[in-house]
């Protein structure tokens, strides 16, 4: 340490260069998280440090070394170039020459620069450190050469621009760094010949990494081509992309392969053999990764269309939200604040949650700043959206309910063509909904509110509330305010939200996506909610064991199964007919059990073809899922979808057992549609049910709908009564009724029936047939034929509960009011009031 200090103090110019690099690096890090105007000023600082230090070096060269550049220490040149390199990356924020570096590349750049700076004082270090620095410098040479070649298209233009604008000198910095780094290595070998082996290792390791990555890339291309061939030969009912998604190894390289041209830069063969761009609607920030550039250059780009690769990413890499269709960019948006207002009804085993989100646009551009915010809300099982609000000109505007087609048409027309204020919420498969808000500008924050009606999950003697969370504009810095209120005081409440004097629970904290709270179970209230000539009541609906001995068992195998699970299950089912499906039914025996497992163990997911079951009423399907796989809508118009739709249109509900609690979007949707008798649990529970031939089931009655996770049912009763039950009873009944009726014909062109739209409109809920939309003016509603709901519950609210007046009751109220006013006027009461007022 003393030697290092003395070296630095002896050469003040070198010390000032290192200090300048430290300051410039700090400025660059600050600029990375600053707004554009501030970031530009910080770039000027980086640029200033580079220019000043360069001028000082020129002064030393001219006046101290008598214009003999060869006498200038190479260490000084290296420090100058590192300063310019930092300045170049700072400039890249405004003049986007290459996209943001991938994580490993950012680390590589930092290590290369640190090694180069430390090499300017390497006489202060021992032999081991010199070997390490030399190794890193040799490996860094490839990095600098790569950037030098990448910037070749700019050299001619930069040479001309350098005469008028010094900024273009940044284009040549990687070239100069390559030369200086090689010079350092030559000098090092002359001083210590043994370093040549270290240099060789530093050169070879990047080459090996590039070769390995390129080989893996070529293998992926080969696998894709073979899957396409086999899919054609076997005439698979699944779409080609789905077969590929199931079979490709799920790895980081596969993910990068699928994101080539969508997220990562690849060479553009039509314009330049090395330099390309990314043009994609995929919402992930665009990145630059040299490994992908080399691999796609030497082994070719992916043999799949952008559309197919996006579907694969949605299916196996949880990128469904990122792949949402966009009409405008949303790159600069963030969720600034979240307000969560919860009204809990323990005696009705349900809750109503309002999420109010404030969206901030961080763009500092002075031209068009309109951006589109897209959110995907993840709802607890059985939940339904029952309200939507958007603040326009400071006023809260409530949503109207209409068909999904009308809402989508109106939104796309107004946002895509006219650029005015709408918001829309659509139902999606797998217990999710999508919300779109436009425009979000940098002039003011945009605010919207969504309300969700949810059943409370019952576990033993506890009721579980699950938070509604979302994907969308980042909420990493968002503050959340939570208010929790109960219709009746809860029992055994377990939560970190604090009770206040007004009887409500509140908390202010950093936004947290996934959280739950639990409270003691309360007996269901017998109170009814009445509307539209009908009443709705909750009753207990516990699943009871029912005798069922399957004549055939079908295993839905994939990589989420372990071989031990299969071997543990086998003795209990081996005496029955056991099948798997791989293009056709295959009977499983003790002899082929291992080979069957191997055939399926590499599949990322399995889409079980239920239509292959010849006798579904007496069949048991045992499934296990990793959670990610295609949903039903992804498979639209495929043979698989058409056969599945035909099967469920005529099949009666059959038995399905889900190992573990995690279902795929495909099975979640089929479960919501009520297309099978569903059981879930661990392997021991399954074995117990197989031994006793007893499977839990709910007794289904006419005019009642089950909510299994809450262990209750909603009954519809003719007639009206005046009670104070919340209107959410009707909303839950209508939602589950619509799902049950839509399920068998979900892919038919006429699945949107008038009676379903009427039911959704009455309950005012988002469903497969209905959406909510907010437009800027009455003229917009009239233009698209979106009428205000009349005989409807309208938007839900925290205060809404109790029986709503029927249409004829409203007429009676108005008639009574008219009669009272008339007789009051005739009796002279109005004259007395006017005299009193005077």
PyMOL commands that set and color helices and strands:
alter all, ss='L'
color gray80, all
select helices_A, chain A and resi 2-10+12-32+36-64+69-71+74-91+103-119+122-124+127-150+152-161+166-191+195-234+240-247+252-259+290-299+306-316+346-348+404-418+563-573+593-600+610-612+616-618+633-635+639-650+665-672+683-692+708-710+728-743+754-763+778-783+807-826+829-837
alter helices_A, ss='H'
color red, helices_A
select strands_A, chain A and resi 100-101+287-288+333-345+350-361+371-378+384-392+395-398+400-403+422-428+432-440+446-455+457-459+462-466+469-471+479-486+498-499+505-510+516-520+529-531+534-540+544-547+552-556+577-581+585-587+619-624+654-659+676-681+694-697+704-707+712-718+770-774
alter strands_A, ss='S'
color yellow, strands_A
deselect
rebuild
show_as cartoon
